[in-house]
């Protein structure tokens, strides 16, 4: 029997994986990539007796791979908070899916494990821009402000590491980062003792100092659109920059376009909670778009569609 984990390479996917591997130790094959690399199930060749755990990757985007694995006899457990679409009815599939705006995949795993490794779930919530939820969980867990601040910094840095066009853009392959994390039951110990965290923290501070000097390329009341330079540091910074801008402009929708080496752009979109249109719904208006209500993206926006995207973004989120 082979045990597979297919997980998003961001903070949420990593911390969900960490909780499950701490709770159920054993050998496993890890399948992951950059944050936008979510169609992971099609990369797995599993059959009878094998188990696959999917973490923080949209079921709707992985439907063909999921159905193929079920047909081959694999057993699959699915934890996610993104748009799922209709759920297959199959005896070999167990799902833990909640698309509510105040949950992330690591919180779903935390519920499943009855809080056994809650500090990792708190770390993930901070990294997934659920700071209010994370602080409430930290207070309930008895963590003081200093420890909560460390988990917030760790979650932010783990999330930052996942952004890039390819693994070469990242400081660490997420599978390698998962191996660095595995020995640590407590994320506070990981932050204090593992050199990988120091590398991420220093890289984050350098990249974000550059990113915060960027200004909007297009702006209307209620919405701002930034175009990032074609550089690895900018591709790494895009996710955290989007979250920073949301906190600095809480009533506005934020869009970021990052050039791709082969042409076109990767897009990140954040919208305020009061928005009539969710980020995922807006992004699904473009091929390869998706996400969740407050945070969405487009994996590939062709150059020819940039003008349409810019116009649609302004029209959709402009304040009257």
N, C-alpha and C positions, 0 to 999 in steps of 0.2 A: 504494500500500500504506500502511495506517495501522498504527502500532504502539501498542497499548494496554497499560497497566499497571494492574491492579486490585489494590490493596494495602490491608491494614489500616493505619489511621492511627497505630498505636502504634510504639514503638521498633523492634520486630522487623520490622514491615512497612516502615517508613521505611529502616532500615539494609539490608534485603534489596534494596529498590529502588535505594538508593544504590550498592551494589556492582555491580549489573547495569548501571546507567546509566554508571558509570565504565568498566566493562569493554567496553561496547558503546554508545558515544556516538551520539546522534541524536535527532531529534524524537520526541516521544511524547505521547499523550493519557493523562492521569492520572485515575483513577477511585478515589475513596476517601471517607472520612467519619470520624465518631467511631468509637471502638473497637468499639462494638456494631453498627455498620452494616457487616455482613459479606456480605449478599446483593448483591454488587456486579456479578456477571456479567450479571444481568438488565437492568442499566442500559447495557449495551454493544450497539451495533448494528454488528457486524462481519460481513464476508463473505469471499469468495474473495480470497486475496492478503493479507488482514489477519492480524496476529499479536496474540495476547492472552497476557500473562504474569500469572498469578494468584499473589499472594504473601500468605501468612499469613491466608487465609480458608478456612474449612472447605469441602472439596469436597462433603460431604454436604449442607450448607446451601445450596450453589450448584448442586446437581445439575441442576435444570431449566434454569437459565441456561447451564450448561456444555453440556448436550445440544443446546440451541437454537443455540448458537454453532457447535458441530461440524456440525450439520445444515446451517447456512448456509454452510459451507465455510471457516470461520476455522481457523487453526492455533493451538493452545493449549499453553502450557507451564505446569505447575502445581507450585509449591513450597509445602509446608505441613507442619505437625506436629500439627494437630488431627484429631479423629475424621473419617475419610473415608468409611467404609462401603465398599460394593463399587465398584471402579474400572471405568469404562466402557472397553471394548475398542474403540479407534478409532485409525486410522492418523494422524489429525490431532492426537492428544493425547500429550504426553510428561509423565510425572509424576515428581516427586522428593518423596515423602511418607515421613515417618518419625515415628511417634507416640510414640517413646521419651521418657521423662520428662526426659532430660538433653540434649535438642536443642531448638533453636528454628529458625524458618524461615531466619534469617540464617546459621546454621551450615550448613544444607543448601545455601544459595547459596555459602557459602565453600568447601564441598567441591566443588561444581560448578565453581568458578573456580580450584581448586587454591590457595586462600589468597591470591589476588592482592590483595585489599583487606581483609585479616583484621582490621585494627583496627576497622573498622565492624562486623564480626561480633562482636567482643569487646564493643563498645558495646551491641549488641543483646542479647547474653546477660546483661549486667548489668541492662539495662532489663527483661528478661523474668524477672527473679528467679532467674537461674541463676548466682549469684555464684561458687560454687565452680568451675563449668565455666569461667566468664569469667576467673577468676584463673589457672587452669591454662593457658588459652590465652594470657593476657598474659605469663606467665612463659616459656612456650615461645617467644613472639615477641620475648623480650628486653626487655620493658617493665619499668621500675622501679616502685616503689610509688607514687611521685608521679604518674606518667603513668596508671597503672592507676586511681588514685583519681579523676582527671579523667574518664576514660572511664566509670567507675561513676556519677559525678554526671551526666554527659551522658546516659547511657542512662536513668537514672532520670527525668530531666527530659523527655526525648523521650517516654517512656512516659506520664508524668503528663499531658502535653498532650493525649493522645487521649481522656481520660475526660470525658464530658459527655453530656447528653441530646441536644444538637444542637450544630452547629459554633459557634453563637453563644456557647456556654458556654466554648469553648476560647480560649486565648491566640492560637493560630494555626490556621487551616485546615490540615490535614495536607498538602494539595497545595501550599500556600504554603510551609510549612516545608520540604518536599522541594526546592523551588526555592532556598531559602536554603542548603540543604546541598550542592546539586549541584556548585558550583565547588570543593569541598574534597575532595581525595584523602585527606587525613589528618583524622580527627575531632578530634585535638588542636588542629589549626589552626582548625577550625571553632569549637571551644570558646573559643579565645583571641581570635579576630578577629571573629566574627559577633555583632552586637548582639542577634539573635534568641535566642541562648543566654542572655545576661544577663537578658532579659525572662522567659524560662522559669525560670531559677534563682531570681529574685526572687519570682515568682509562686508557685513551689513552696514556698519557705521560709515565705511568709505563710500559704498555705492549710494547710500541714501543721502549723504552730504551732496553728491552730485545731482541726484534726482530732484531734491527739494529746490534746486535753483531753476527748474523748468517752469515755464508759464503756459497757460492755455493757448492753443492754436485757434480755437473757435469757442466762443462763449455767448450764451444768451441767458436771460434771467431764468434760473432754475436748472441750468445744465452747463457743464464745461467739458471740453474735449481737448486732450493733450496728445501730441505726437512725439514719441520718444526717438532718440537717435538710434542708428543701427550699430549697437555696441553690446558686448556681453554684459557689462555692468547695468545697462538700461534694461535688458531683458530679465536680469535677475531682480531688479528693483520694482518691476511693474506691479506686482501684486500688493506689496507692502505700501507702495506709493498710492495705489488706489484706496487702500484702507485709511491711510493718513489724510488724504484729501476729503474722504467722507467725514472723518472726525472734525476736520477744519471747516468744512462746508456742509453741515448736517442736513440742510434743506435741499441740497442740489443733487442731481444725477451727475455721475462722473464717468467719462469714457476715456480709455487710454488705448492708443494704437502703437504697436511695436512692429517695426519692419522685420520681415523674414528674409533670409539670405537668398531664397529662390524667387522672391517677388511676393507682393501682397503683405498682409499684416495679421498679427495676432491681436485680438481685442479683449480688453477687460472692461466690464460695466458694473457700476455700483449705483443703486438707487435708494432714496430715503424710504422709510417704512410707510409713509403716507402716500406714496406714489400709486396712482391708479393702475399703472402698468408695471408688472414685475420685471426684473432684469432678465430672467430666463425667458419669459414670454416675448420680450422685445428681441432678444438675441436669436430666438428660434425663427424669427422672420428672415434670417439669413442662413444659408447652408452652413453646416458645421457649428451652429450656435446652440447654446443651452445653458444650464446652470440651475440656480434656485432663485427664490423671489428677490432677495436683496443683492445677490452677487451672481453675475453671469459672464459669459464670454463667447467669443467666436474663434475657433481654432484657425481658420483661414479666411480672411476677407480679401478677395482679389482687388488689385489696384483699380479695376474698372468699377468696383462697387463702393469705393471710398466716398465719392460724392453723394451717392444715394444714402449710405450709412450716416454721413454727417447731417444731411437734410432730415432724415427720419429721426435721428437722435434729438435734434433741436426741436422738431415739431412735436415729438412724443412727450418730452419732459419740460418744455418751456412753461414757465409760470404765467398765468394770465395777467 
